Amino acid sequence: MSNETIHYDIMQTPIGQLLLAADHEGLRCVWFETARRPQKPSPNWVHSPKALALARTQLDEYFAGARRVFDLPLHPLGTPFQMAVWRALEIIPYGVTISYGELARRIEQPQAVRAAGAANGSNPLPIVIPCHRVIGSNGSLTGFGGGLPTKRFLLSMEERVAHGDLFA
């Protein structure tokens, strides 16, 4: 991230702590403490719970089963290809999964399955940009930055909420 002011906060969720980071344009990163290489706030970042209050509220609503779509200013940084993949992820409906092949087709590059998978894996805003909704063509859960148990939890929670059974 550049020299501009980055605000951060850490929130507790049912899947562990999330580190949120934003700049003046919007939410830049959501990082899992369960990641293989968990991120820490940079020393020059500013701890600003107020700057991330809307993101925290919407994530809390998501985990409570009361939010299916995020309405936040976002500012992910990536290549044009990554940005196209991330835009495609944003329109996968809540509680629905697609394959990596389908993701590549949705960006009109059906031969770019591996590249679409790599872009999916580099999504800096998991949950908010729902990369967890992409699974293997055979229905298997594949890699996820927060770990497969986290991906399984998110998909299971969405399925229960989508079917009106959050507390089962």
N, C-alpha and C positions, 0 to 999 in steps of 0.2 A: 504494500500500500504506500501511497505517496506521502509527501510532507504535510498534507492537509490534516485538519483535526479529525481524528477518529474517536468516536464515542463508543464505549462498551458497557455491557452489563452482563451479569451471570444470573441465570435463573434456574430454579429447580423444576424438574418435570418428572412425569412417571418413567421416563427413560434415562434419568440422570440429569446432570447439569448441562446446560447449553450456554455457550459463550456467544453473545450477540455483539456485532460491531456494525456501526453505521457512520456515514459521513453526512454532509449537509444535503446531499441528493437523495439518500435513502439507505435502507438496510443493505449492507455489503456482504456480511458473513454470518452463518450460523454454524457453530462447531460443536461437536459432541465430545464430552469427556471420555466416552467409550471408544473413540477413534484409535486406530493403531498408533498414530502420532498426534496425540491431543495438542491443541494449540493453547497458548497462553497469551494474555494481552501484552502487546508491545509496551515497553516502558514509557513511550511518548504518547500512548493513548490516554484518554480522559475517561475516568469512571463516571458515567452519566446515566443513572437510572431514569431520570426524567426524559432524556433524549430517546430512550428506547422503550418508554412506557407503552406506546401503542403496539409495538411489536410484542412485548411481553403479554399484554392484554389479549391480543389475538391468538397468540400461542396457547395461553391458558384456556381460552374459549375452545380452541381446537382440541386440546386434550380432555376437556370436559364434554366433548361431543356436541358443542353448541355452534361450532364454526366449521364450514366445509370449504370455504374459499377465503383466501387472505386478501385484504384490501389495504396494502401498505405501499409506500414509495420504496421501490427497490433500485439498487445500484450495483448489480453484479458486474464484475469486470471479466471479459473473456474475448476470444477471437470472434469474428463474424459467424463462423461455423458453430462454435459453442453457444453463442447467443441464439442462433436459430433453433438449436436443440432445446435450450432452456425455455424458449417461447413455446415450443411444442409440448414440453412437460407441463407447462402451466395450464394447458387446456385438457389434460387428462382428468375426467370427472372423479370426484371423491368416491372412494370405494371401488374404483375400476382399475384393473391392471392391463398393461399392454406389453408386448414383447419388444426386444431390441430391434427386431426386424420391422415391426410396425412403426416404431419410433423413426427409423431411417426412412420408411416410406412416407411418413407424415412430413418430413422435411424435404421430400421429393429427391432423395438420394438413396434409393433402395439398395444400392451396392455398398453403401457406407455403414454397414451394421456395426463393425468394430469401432469405427471413428465415432459413431453416434453413442456407442456404449462408453467410450473414453470420455466424451463430452458430458454424458450423464454422470459419470463418476467424478468429474471435476466441478460439478455444480456447487457453487459456494453458499447456496441458500437452501439446503435440504429441508424438508417438511414444507416450507413456504413455497418453494418451487419443487413439486412432489416427485423427485427422482425415485423415491421408494416404490412408486407405482409401476416401475418397469421391471419385468421379470424375464426369465429365460423362455424360449419358444416352447419348451416342454412343460412350462408351468413352475419350474424350479426357481427358488429364490437364489439370486446371484449376488455378487459383491455389493456392499453398501458401506459408506464411510463411517456410519455409526455401529457397524457390525450387523451380522444377520439376525441375532436376537432382537435388535432394535427394529430392523425392517419388518420382521415377523410381527412384532407388537403393533407397529403402526398400521400394517395391512389388516390385522385381525381387529383392531379397534375401529378402523374405518368400516369394515364389513359389518361389525355389530351395530354401529351407529346407523349405517345405511339401511339396515334391516330393523331398526327401532329397538335394539336389544343391547344398549350400552353396558348394562350392569350384569350381563350374563357371565 
